[in-house]
């Protein structure tokens, strides 16, 4: 495990690099308060400096960090960061949806990180090693890289050829599907197109608020709930779909925040009544065409905690997989036992998370499966990262949506 904090000398080098990058960005137009201001939103230069500090705080030459800083500065100057920002999102009426500055900063930082991460990923889809004080994050588990384009930019390019659509479904992507696992979100759209529905993504949506809730930050969790209730406009859609059970759980629980606010409670109740996880919704809609490429694929299934224990969905995903030609479903031992991710749990308590992941990996290997099917992006991150760190890349980890769509597209 790596150290979880900077040494005192590391902090000095980090501060030096932060000031270096701050000075450079200010020369590019940032204010004297150390904040970059774009057409929409702002970004703290010291947050941008973090990767540079990462390289410089390891006791190696500070020039490595400065090299990163120069690259990032050159990028910001050449693009003026404008391509990294979406303007205010547009709702179904064509009007701009206002977004809080915090969300703009978060989304903008992720877009910048998708470019800046090249220093670490070196073009690979997985991050296998992080320097020194962050090394614990990749101890026993690789991490995914950020997608070059967020899903909100990709959806308009997807041709949704649905003759005589049965209705419209809004997708709530959450953070991971929007900025990391865009391929999962794409296949969710394709699956729902197969079921006869058009899919839209309300662009005003943000994090579901679950991380804040689980940390006891009720104030910010409620802010996220209010933001998403207004953004999703549930009354305009037949259903709301999520491919992340944690997000589904969070959306459904918004009612708890507004018991004393009749107007918001009404919105929360409508959202709750229309929100379903991917497999549950596809099953409700009658499933998918009984097709597939017929090529043998041994699949074992991992039940995520939220999908199994809170949402009670255990049969629907298995039925979808079994109805896909070529798929042989093999149940692993303790299929419903936690993989050890638990959001920030695996970061805060790696010494407890690691053995849980190890047990899960052993059960997967013992099953003899070629593919592990999951319905939680967090579990996918944990299990795929664990397999990758152990060199077990012969076993793939895929969301159920990916398997059922890919097999049908290849038929």
PLY file of the C-alpha trace (Angstrom):
ply
format ascii 1.0
element vertex 411
property float x
property float y
property float z
element edge 410
property int vertex1
property int vertex2
end_header
0.00 0.00 0.00
1.24 3.49 -0.74
1.23 6.33 1.72
-2.11 8.08 1.95
-0.62 11.52 2.44
2.21 13.78 1.29
5.38 13.93 3.32
6.34 17.44 4.48
8.89 17.69 1.67
6.26 16.41 -0.75
3.91 19.19 0.30
6.63 21.78 -0.33
7.25 20.45 -3.84
3.51 20.22 -4.47
3.03 23.82 -3.38
5.90 24.91 -5.62
4.33 23.20 -8.63
0.88 24.49 -7.77
2.20 28.04 -7.71
4.07 27.43 -10.97
0.93 26.24 -12.72
-1.20 28.94 -11.11
1.18 31.64 -12.35
1.15 30.21 -15.86
-2.61 30.02 -16.04
-3.01 33.53 -14.65
-0.78 34.74 -17.47
-3.27 33.04 -19.79
-6.10 35.12 -18.44
-6.98 33.86 -14.98
-7.77 36.32 -12.26
-5.40 37.26 -9.46
-7.43 35.08 -7.09
-6.16 31.93 -8.80
-9.38 31.09 -10.61
-9.78 30.47 -14.32
-12.99 31.97 -15.63
-14.48 30.71 -18.87
-17.72 31.58 -20.60
-19.52 29.19 -18.30
-18.09 28.35 -14.92
-14.67 28.49 -13.32
-11.91 26.13 -12.25
-9.51 26.51 -9.31
-5.95 26.39 -10.60
-4.77 24.49 -7.55
-7.16 21.66 -8.40
-5.72 21.66 -11.91
-2.26 21.53 -10.39
-2.94 18.23 -8.61
-1.55 15.91 -11.32
1.55 18.08 -11.64
2.01 17.89 -7.88
1.56 14.12 -8.12
4.67 13.84 -10.23
6.71 16.41 -8.34
5.96 15.25 -4.80
7.56 11.85 -5.20
11.06 13.00 -4.46
11.98 12.88 -8.15
12.84 15.88 -10.24
10.26 18.63 -10.01
10.80 19.09 -13.74
8.53 16.08 -14.39
5.68 17.91 -12.77
6.55 21.10 -14.61
6.54 19.16 -17.89
2.95 18.10 -17.21
2.09 21.66 -16.23
3.53 23.03 -19.48
1.48 20.54 -21.52
-1.70 21.43 -19.68
-1.02 25.16 -20.02
-0.38 24.77 -23.75
-3.65 22.90 -24.09
-5.62 25.54 -22.19
-4.06 28.37 -24.17
-4.66 26.73 -27.55
-8.24 25.71 -26.85
-9.07 28.41 -24.31
-10.83 25.49 -22.61
-13.96 26.30 -24.58
-14.25 22.88 -26.27
-14.14 21.31 -22.83
-17.31 23.03 -21.76
-20.83 22.50 -22.91
-22.90 25.62 -22.79
-26.00 25.59 -20.65
-27.98 22.44 -21.49
-31.22 22.63 -23.43
-34.43 21.14 -22.14
-37.23 19.58 -24.20
-38.71 23.01 -24.86
-35.49 24.33 -26.34
-34.80 26.59 -23.36
-31.54 26.75 -21.45
-31.42 24.85 -18.17
-29.37 26.75 -15.56
-26.69 24.70 -13.86
-24.93 25.47 -10.57
-21.28 26.46 -10.89
-20.25 23.41 -8.85
-21.61 21.08 -11.53
-19.96 23.06 -14.29
-16.64 22.86 -12.48
-17.02 19.11 -11.89
-17.89 18.36 -15.51
-15.19 20.70 -16.78
-12.55 19.12 -14.57
-13.44 15.68 -15.89
-13.17 16.90 -19.47
-9.77 18.42 -18.73
-8.70 15.24 -16.93
-9.60 13.15 -19.99
-6.83 15.04 -21.81
-4.37 15.45 -18.94
-4.51 11.76 -17.94
-2.30 10.86 -20.89
0.74 11.37 -18.66
-0.42 8.37 -16.61
-2.44 6.17 -18.97
0.00 6.39 -21.91
-2.91 5.60 -24.21
-4.03 2.49 -22.33
-7.63 1.94 -21.14
-6.52 1.00 -17.62
-4.41 2.91 -15.08
-2.17 0.28 -13.49
0.23 2.43 -11.50
-0.08 5.78 -9.77
2.90 7.62 -8.28
3.86 7.31 -4.64
1.20 8.86 -2.40
-1.60 7.68 -4.70
-0.11 4.23 -5.30
-2.49 2.66 -2.79
-5.38 3.33 -5.18
-3.91 0.88 -7.70
-2.63 -1.69 -5.21
-4.37 -4.92 -6.21
-6.74 -3.13 -8.58
-6.27 -1.18 -11.79
-8.46 1.86 -12.46
-10.31 2.86 -15.64
-9.30 5.90 -17.64
-11.74 8.72 -18.33
-13.49 8.48 -21.70
-12.25 10.87 -24.42
-15.85 12.10 -24.85
-18.63 12.12 -22.26
-21.80 10.29 -23.14
-23.76 13.54 -23.25
-21.72 14.41 -26.36
-22.09 10.93 -27.86
-25.86 10.43 -27.57
-26.75 12.91 -30.35
-24.57 10.88 -32.75
-26.42 7.61 -32.07
-28.93 6.84 -34.79
-32.10 5.72 -33.01
-34.01 4.04 -35.81
-37.23 3.09 -34.03
-40.25 2.80 -36.35
-43.48 3.72 -34.57
-41.89 4.22 -31.14
-43.93 3.14 -28.15
-42.75 6.10 -26.09
-39.79 8.02 -24.68
-37.41 7.07 -21.90
-34.98 9.42 -20.15
-31.61 7.99 -19.22
-29.95 8.97 -15.97
-26.29 8.18 -16.51
-24.74 9.11 -13.21
-21.06 10.03 -13.17
-19.47 6.76 -14.30
-21.64 6.15 -17.36
-21.37 9.76 -18.50
-17.61 10.16 -18.12
-16.06 6.68 -17.93
-18.23 3.82 -19.18
-19.84 5.53 -22.15
-19.99 2.17 -23.97
-22.42 0.87 -21.36
-24.69 3.91 -21.75
-24.58 3.47 -25.53
-25.72 -0.14 -25.26
-28.50 0.81 -22.83
-29.83 3.14 -25.52
-29.55 0.43 -28.20
-31.34 -2.12 -26.02
-34.23 0.23 -25.32
-34.40 1.04 -29.05
-34.76 -2.73 -29.64
-37.62 -2.67 -27.13
-39.32 0.08 -29.17
-38.45 3.24 -27.24
-36.58 6.45 -28.03
-34.05 7.49 -25.38
-33.18 11.05 -24.37
-30.69 12.41 -21.85
-31.77 15.52 -19.94
-28.51 17.47 -19.86
-29.14 19.32 -16.62
-28.62 16.13 -14.61
-25.66 15.73 -12.27
-24.37 13.27 -9.67
-27.23 11.36 -8.03
-26.04 12.55 -4.61
-25.37 9.10 -3.16
-21.74 9.87 -2.20
-22.88 12.91 -0.21
-25.68 10.91 1.42
-23.34 8.12 2.51
-20.90 10.64 3.98
-23.67 12.24 6.02
-23.67 15.46 3.98
-27.44 15.81 3.87
-27.34 19.42 2.73
-25.46 18.71 -0.49
-27.33 15.45 -1.08
-30.57 17.44 -0.99
-29.12 20.00 -3.41
-28.29 17.18 -5.84
-31.81 15.80 -5.44
-33.43 19.16 -6.19
-31.17 19.71 -9.19
-31.96 16.30 -10.67
-35.68 16.49 -9.98
-35.86 19.72 -11.97
-33.54 18.46 -14.69
-35.08 15.05 -15.34
-38.62 16.39 -15.97
-40.06 12.96 -15.17
-43.55 14.09 -16.13
-42.46 14.23 -19.79
-41.26 10.62 -20.02
-42.76 7.17 -19.81
-39.85 5.85 -17.77
-36.49 6.86 -16.32
-33.73 4.27 -16.78
-30.48 3.94 -14.88
-27.77 1.35 -15.45
-26.35 1.94 -11.97
-28.33 0.45 -9.07
-26.81 2.96 -6.64
-28.15 5.82 -8.75
-31.53 4.07 -9.06
-31.62 3.74 -5.27
-30.70 7.40 -4.81
-33.28 8.71 -7.28
-36.04 6.69 -5.65
-35.12 7.98 -2.21
-35.41 11.67 -3.11
-38.86 11.59 -1.55
-37.21 11.48 1.87
-35.73 14.96 1.38
-38.98 16.78 0.60
-41.63 15.60 3.04
-42.22 19.24 4.04
-42.20 20.62 0.48
-45.38 19.57 -1.36
-44.22 20.80 -4.79
-40.87 19.02 -4.71
-42.40 15.96 -3.06
-44.78 15.61 -6.00
-41.84 15.68 -8.41
-39.93 13.17 -6.29
-42.88 10.79 -6.16
-43.29 10.91 -9.93
-39.59 10.29 -10.46
-39.70 7.40 -8.00
-42.67 5.78 -9.75
-40.98 5.91 -13.17
-37.37 5.05 -12.27
-36.10 1.52 -12.85
-32.78 -0.18 -13.25
-31.92 -1.35 -16.76
-32.68 -5.08 -16.46
-35.88 -4.53 -14.51
-37.18 -2.04 -17.05
-36.31 -4.18 -20.08
-38.08 -7.11 -18.43
-41.15 -4.94 -17.74
-41.17 -3.90 -21.40
-41.34 -7.52 -22.55
-37.65 -8.30 -22.92
-35.58 -8.23 -26.11
-35.89 -10.23 -29.32
-34.90 -13.87 -28.67
-31.80 -13.64 -30.84
-28.02 -13.66 -30.62
-25.02 -14.70 -32.65
-25.08 -18.21 -31.16
-21.33 -18.16 -30.47
-20.73 -19.94 -27.14
-20.01 -17.60 -24.23
-19.73 -18.85 -20.66
-21.06 -16.11 -18.38
-21.11 -15.93 -14.61
-23.12 -13.25 -12.82
-22.17 -11.03 -9.86
-25.12 -9.60 -7.91
-24.43 -6.05 -6.76
-25.53 -5.14 -3.25
-27.92 -2.32 -4.18
-29.58 -4.22 -7.04
-30.03 -7.36 -4.98
-30.67 -6.13 -1.45
-32.42 -2.81 -2.00
-34.09 -3.11 -5.40
-34.74 -6.86 -5.15
-33.76 -7.54 -8.76
-32.23 -11.01 -9.11
-34.15 -12.92 -11.78
-34.62 -10.37 -14.56
-30.96 -10.05 -15.53
-30.49 -13.80 -15.59
-33.54 -14.22 -17.80
-32.17 -11.63 -20.24
-28.84 -13.41 -20.40
-30.40 -16.85 -20.84
-32.61 -15.50 -23.65
-29.49 -14.43 -25.55
-28.40 -17.14 -27.98
-24.90 -18.37 -27.30
-24.86 -17.43 -23.61
-24.36 -20.21 -21.07
-25.00 -18.91 -17.56
-22.82 -20.45 -14.87
-23.47 -19.41 -11.29
-20.34 -18.72 -9.25
-20.06 -19.52 -5.54
-21.36 -16.66 -3.38
-22.60 -14.75 -6.43
-24.41 -12.26 -4.20
-21.48 -11.55 -1.89
-20.04 -8.01 -2.02
-17.02 -7.41 -4.27
-15.51 -4.95 -1.80
-16.06 -1.75 -3.77
-18.66 0.11 -1.72
-17.86 3.49 -3.29
-15.30 5.32 -1.15
-15.10 2.27 1.16
-12.46 0.65 -1.06
-10.40 3.86 -0.93
-10.80 4.59 2.78
-10.42 1.01 3.96
-8.29 -0.82 1.35
-7.04 -3.29 3.95
-10.64 -4.54 4.39
-11.73 -4.16 0.76
-8.79 -6.08 -0.72
-9.54 -9.50 0.87
-13.20 -9.22 -0.18
-12.13 -8.56 -3.77
-9.62 -11.43 -3.61
-12.37 -13.85 -2.60
-14.61 -12.60 -5.41
-11.80 -13.02 -7.97
-11.15 -16.58 -6.77
-14.83 -17.47 -7.12
-14.92 -16.02 -10.63
-11.87 -18.00 -11.72
-13.27 -21.19 -10.17
-16.50 -20.81 -12.18
-14.63 -21.30 -15.45
-16.52 -18.43 -17.08
-15.20 -16.34 -19.97
-17.20 -13.27 -18.96
-18.42 -11.81 -15.68
-21.77 -10.03 -16.07
-22.56 -7.16 -13.69
-25.18 -4.43 -13.50
-23.26 -1.97 -11.34
-20.53 0.27 -12.81
-18.83 0.37 -9.41
-18.66 -3.42 -9.23
-17.41 -3.46 -12.81
-14.64 -1.03 -11.86
-13.65 -3.16 -8.87
-13.78 -6.59 -10.49
-12.29 -5.60 -13.85
-9.54 -3.73 -12.03
-8.86 -6.75 -9.81
-8.64 -9.15 -12.73
-6.41 -6.76 -14.68
-4.03 -6.29 -11.74
-3.63 -10.07 -11.53
-3.03 -10.51 -15.26
-6.35 -12.35 -15.70
-7.31 -10.45 -18.83
-8.66 -13.63 -20.42
-11.76 -13.06 -18.29
-13.84 -10.10 -19.41
-16.16 -8.05 -17.22
-19.21 -6.54 -18.91
-22.46 -4.88 -17.97
-25.50 -7.01 -18.83
-26.55 -4.34 -21.34
-23.30 -4.81 -23.22
-23.65 -8.58 -23.46
-27.27 -8.67 -24.61
-26.73 -5.93 -27.20
-23.38 -7.10 -28.57
-24.60 -10.67 -29.06
-27.68 -9.46 -30.89
-25.79 -7.02 -33.09
-23.44 -9.79 -34.24
-26.21 -12.20 -35.22
0 1
1 2
2 3
3 4
4 5
5 6
6 7
7 8
8 9
9 10
10 11
11 12
12 13
13 14
14 15
15 16
16 17
17 18
18 19
19 20
20 21
21 22
22 23
23 24
24 25
25 26
26 27
27 28
28 29
29 30
30 31
31 32
32 33
33 34
34 35
35 36
36 37
37 38
38 39
39 40
40 41
41 42
42 43
43 44
44 45
45 46
46 47
47 48
48 49
49 50
50 51
51 52
52 53
53 54
54 55
55 56
56 57
57 58
58 59
59 60
60 61
61 62
62 63
63 64
64 65
65 66
66 67
67 68
68 69
69 70
70 71
71 72
72 73
73 74
74 75
75 76
76 77
77 78
78 79
79 80
80 81
81 82
82 83
83 84
84 85
85 86
86 87
87 88
88 89
89 90
90 91
91 92
92 93
93 94
94 95
95 96
96 97
97 98
98 99
99 100
100 101
101 102
102 103
103 104
104 105
105 106
106 107
107 108
108 109
109 110
110 111
111 112
112 113
113 114
114 115
115 116
116 117
117 118
118 119
119 120
120 121
121 122
122 123
123 124
124 125
125 126
126 127
127 128
128 129
129 130
130 131
131 132
132 133
133 134
134 135
135 136
136 137
137 138
138 139
139 140
140 141
141 142
142 143
143 144
144 145
145 146
146 147
147 148
148 149
149 150
150 151
151 152
152 153
153 154
154 155
155 156
156 157
157 158
158 159
159 160
160 161
161 162
162 163
163 164
164 165
165 166
166 167
167 168
168 169
169 170
170 171
171 172
172 173
173 174
174 175
175 176
176 177
177 178
178 179
179 180
180 181
181 182
182 183
183 184
184 185
185 186
186 187
187 188
188 189
189 190
190 191
191 192
192 193
193 194
194 195
195 196
196 197
197 198
198 199
199 200
200 201
201 202
202 203
203 204
204 205
205 206
206 207
207 208
208 209
209 210
210 211
211 212
212 213
213 214
214 215
215 216
216 217
217 218
218 219
219 220
220 221
221 222
222 223
223 224
224 225
225 226
226 227
227 228
228 229
229 230
230 231
231 232
232 233
233 234
234 235
235 236
236 237
237 238
238 239
239 240
240 241
241 242
242 243
243 244
244 245
245 246
246 247
247 248
248 249
249 250
250 251
251 252
252 253
253 254
254 255
255 256
256 257
257 258
258 259
259 260
260 261
261 262
262 263
263 264
264 265
265 266
266 267
267 268
268 269
269 270
270 271
271 272
272 273
273 274
274 275
275 276
276 277
277 278
278 279
279 280
280 281
281 282
282 283
283 284
284 285
285 286
286 287
287 288
288 289
289 290
290 291
291 292
292 293
293 294
294 295
295 296
296 297
297 298
298 299
299 300
300 301
301 302
302 303
303 304
304 305
305 306
306 307
307 308
308 309
309 310
310 311
311 312
312 313
313 314
314 315
315 316
316 317
317 318
318 319
319 320
320 321
321 322
322 323
323 324
324 325
325 326
326 327
327 328
328 329
329 330
330 331
331 332
332 333
333 334
334 335
335 336
336 337
337 338
338 339
339 340
340 341
341 342
342 343
343 344
344 345
345 346
346 347
347 348
348 349
349 350
350 351
351 352
352 353
353 354
354 355
355 356
356 357
357 358
358 359
359 360
360 361
361 362
362 363
363 364
364 365
365 366
366 367
367 368
368 369
369 370
370 371
371 372
372 373
373 374
374 375
375 376
376 377
377 378
378 379
379 380
380 381
381 382
382 383
383 384
384 385
385 386
386 387
387 388
388 389
389 390
390 391
391 392
392 393
393 394
394 395
395 396
396 397
397 398
398 399
399 400
400 401
401 402
402 403
403 404
404 405
405 406
406 407
407 408
408 409
409 410
